Structures are given as C-alpha cells and as structure tokens.
Amino acid sequence: MRIDFCVTTEAMAEPAVGCTAELERLGDEIAELSAHLDAATARLLELIRDFDARAGWNTGFRSCAEWLSWRVGLDRGAARERVRVARALATLPRLAQALARGELSYAKVRALTRVATPETEERLLAVGRAGTAEHVERIVRGWRRVDRLAEAQETARRHKSRALHVYQDEDGMVVIRDGWRRRWAPW
C-alpha cells in the first residue's frame, strides 16, 4: 500500500489586503465572547456546587455528575470534572473570581484546581494569568509529580521512624513503648 502526501511550509491562508482592521475587530469579539462564556461557566459552577451540596440530584441518581449527564447532556467524565471543579472553587475564592471576571479560562481553572490549595492559590493564579492553557497543564502535571514525590518521601520517613519496644521493667511489669516514647501499661 502506497500513501502519498505533501508537507508544505507555506501559510495556510493569507489575510486579504486591507482587512486587518476588520480581522482585529473579529479577534477582539472572539476574545470578549470567550470571557463572557467563562463568566457564565463560573456562575454555572456555583449553581452546581449548591445543587450538589443540597443533594438536589438525589432523586434516583447516584451522584450529581450522573444527574448532570442526564439533565444537561454532558459526558459523564466531563460532568465529574465540573462537579470536582465546582467543589474545589469553594475553597479557592481567587481562582473563582478570576473565572467569574473572565480573566482565566475554564480550561486553566480546571487544571489549577487539581493542585491548588488555599496556601498555593495566589502563586497558581499568577501561573494561570501568565501562561496558555497548555502551559498551565504542563506546570500542573509537574506540580503533581513533585507533590507525589514529597508525599512518598514523607511516608517513607514516617515508616522508618516507627518503632515498638516491649520489655519488662524492674517491677516485673511488661512495658510497651511506641516510637513516640509513650509508655503503655498492657492492662
């Protein structure tokens, strides 16, 4: 089987001469409408969070995501993500406000809520404002990798420091001591 194809480095389409002002206006309108959609998405997430917290979906559905899938027509995975992001934004007011003002896209906020905590929110908001959605996703993947490594190191450190010592004291009593030097009487 032979497949022929051609690769070119030429521009796909050149803007018509004299139309740059009109194209600039179209670009601005696209950006403005996108910001409005993100603001509407912020409101939608607030409603989802309230609906979920009040168990409005508990009318024969197993979860808010399942209800969203049925009622709104979202794919279940997308519905689960909406619920996850809605819940996360309850503790991340700066990210929620940035989405509501159309400063950050839903794609960026969705990625940032995977790793953001109230303590890291301000730093991650700066990342969201500075980069593209792809850039933010890449940083979040790296952040998660570092978090997993730090958690594994902390778990290993705790595991290594565990201890249990059992011995008989001078009165003949059996003494049990754990790794934190607490003394336990066995009865």
Helices and strands as residue ranges (DSSP letters): H 20-53, H 64-72, H 76-89, H 93-100, H 106-112, H 121-130, H 133-161, E 164-168, E 174-178, E 183-184
